[in-house]
Amino acid sequence: MLASTLWTLAATAATPARTTFRVVADMTQYPQPAGLWQFDPAHFYTVANGQTVLSVSTSGAVTAVFTPPSGHRIYILPVTAPNGRSYTVYSSQGTNYPISLADTSGSVRTYAPSGLGAAFVQGLPDGKLFGEGNSPSTDAPYLATGTEDGAVTPIYQFPAHQAILSPIYARDGNYYGVAWTGQGPQAGSSYVFRVTPTGAFTKIADLPNGAFGTGYGGSFFQADDGKFYGTTAALGANGTGTLYQVTPAGQYTVIYSFGAGATARPGTTFQASDGNFYGVTGGSTGPTSFGEIFQLTKRGQYTKLRLMKGSKDGACPCWLMQASDGVLYGTASVGGRGGGTIFALDAGLPKRAPQALSFAPQSGAPGTKVRIWGYNLFQASVQFNRVSASGAVSAGPNYVWATVPRGATSGPIAITTPGGTSNTAASFTVK
């Protein structure tokens, strides 16, 4: 299942027509921000130094939302459930404390502590959250789902001393990701896996030994062609990381080999609204190698968008995402005025188009409240077979609630956002 082809391309993709960089917030008061989760069109969550959940606005306002008790750590970004609340967990000495919160100080709800916890990554069609956890007693990771009352249910447990890298919920309704082994005779090995909702495991492809060095996480995602893409920290022509492709059938191909200096060690990488891949590098060691923001095509054409200038922009390790307004936002863990930055790069990309994929219940009379699931569902208006529903409410990027209007007839549900319109493949039946 391991067939590798390295494409070396000197040409670069066309530079976006407009590229504007700005520091959204210098994190002097709350240093070392890590990651961003967009919970409404104008706000993100980030976690500072494993100690404080922050709400950060696109205009740069920073608000502390939650700090766990002394001696506890919170490394996991909150992820929004259908009820509009965002869920995460803080931990200490093998005990996990699930919480949910809203965008105000004092809004935190706590749930029963346990040995189980999960780093959620997205909401699922059935209204649960999906993510990963780790058993403190066995050092064995697992995939899990979570509910709005804080309960965590493992789906599949991996062997001890492995780590799960960037698990995703894919279009076929299964879970995919990369597993890396840190100890024992298989140390340094890694592979792409598939796990069904009922826990059936399949190894899709082995990755080259040493792909993740000593445990760098990498990225893993499914693109619009149905194939999976990921990054490694090592290997490639320069030993500084690769972008690779894995088909659902298990064919492995290296698409791009990263370079030296600021172009080394790819960090967060994903497909944006123009179909190209965007990401950040970590840079190699040295006083000027702060990493850079890049664009990559599926054929491996690389374009530098912004060299991070440490004392001005922030310095990587960095994290990057595309928000609903089309702008790239990220976190730099150090640099800026001393504690890292939240930054934005406007590359002229279109707003993300909505994807309305499923709904529940499947039928109902006018007045029925319907939960619609998909992607990029901020600022949504809803129509039931071309009849508008009033008061549609988005709950994070994955859910919209709408009430079946009077006069509606059976047919598809349409979601319209500033990024476009999407119709469900299935029809809602009006009783």
PyMOL commands that set and color helices and strands:
alter all, ss='L'
color gray80, all
select helices_A, chain A and resi 261-263+310-313
alter helices_A, ss='H'
color red, helices_A
select strands_A, chain A and resi 20-26+33-40+43-48+52-57+62-66+79-80+86-92+95-101+109-110+119-123+129-135+140-146+152-157+162-169+175-181+190-195+201-207+220-222+228-232+242-246+252-257+266-271+277-281+292-296+302-307+315-322+328-334+341-346+355-360+363-364+369-375+381-384+387-389+393-395+399-403+411-417+420-430
alter strands_A, ss='S'
color yellow, strands_A
deselect
rebuild
show_as cartoon
